[in-house]
Amino acid sequence: MKELFYQERAQISIELIIVLAAVVAVVLVLVSQLQSTSEAGAKKLEKEAGDVFKKIDEI
């Protein structure tokens, strides 16, 4: 009886580890996408700010 309990408990633990690993993988993918998006946004903002300052200098 004890062996059956420990086997079921071990099965639940393995399934939990698999689910947690999947969640961590999804979080890592989302973080990497957010980083690339923020880098692209920062470059665009820097370019636009430069253009604005050029126009101000022309005035």
C-alpha positions in Angstrom: 0.0 0.0 0.0 2.8 2.4 0.9 4.5 1.7 -2.4 1.4 2.6 -4.4 1.1 5.9 -2.4 4.7 6.8 -3.1 4.3 5.9 -6.8 1.3 8.2 -7.2 3.1 10.9 -5.3 6.1 10.6 -7.5 3.9 10.7 -10.6 2.3 13.9 -9.4 5.7 15.4 -8.8 7.0 14.5 -12.2 3.9 16.0 -13.9 4.3 19.1 -11.8 7.9 19.5 -12.8 7.0 19.1 -16.5 4.3 21.7 -16.2 6.6 24.1 -14.4 9.3 23.6 -17.1 6.7 24.4 -19.8 5.7 27.6 -17.9 9.3 28.7 -17.5 9.9 28.1 -21.2 6.9 30.2 -22.2 8.0 33.0 -19.8 11.5 32.9 -21.3 10.1 33.2 -24.8 7.9 36.2 -23.8 10.8 37.9 -22.1 13.1 37.6 -25.1 10.3 38.9 -27.4 9.8 41.9 -25.0 13.5 42.6 -25.0 13.7 42.6 -28.8 10.6 44.8 -29.0 12.0 47.3 -26.5 15.3 47.5 -28.3 13.6 48.2 -31.6 11.4 50.8 -29.8 14.4 52.5 -28.2 16.1 52.7 -31.6 13.0 54.2 -33.2 12.6 56.7 -30.4 16.3 57.7 -30.6 15.9 58.3 -34.4 12.7 60.3 -33.9 14.2 62.4 -31.2 17.2 63.2 -33.4 14.9 64.2 -36.2 13.0 66.5 -33.9 16.2 68.2 -32.7 17.3 68.7 -36.3 14.0 70.4 -37.1 14.4 72.6 -34.0 17.9 73.5 -35.1 16.6 74.5 -38.5 14.1 77.0 -36.9 
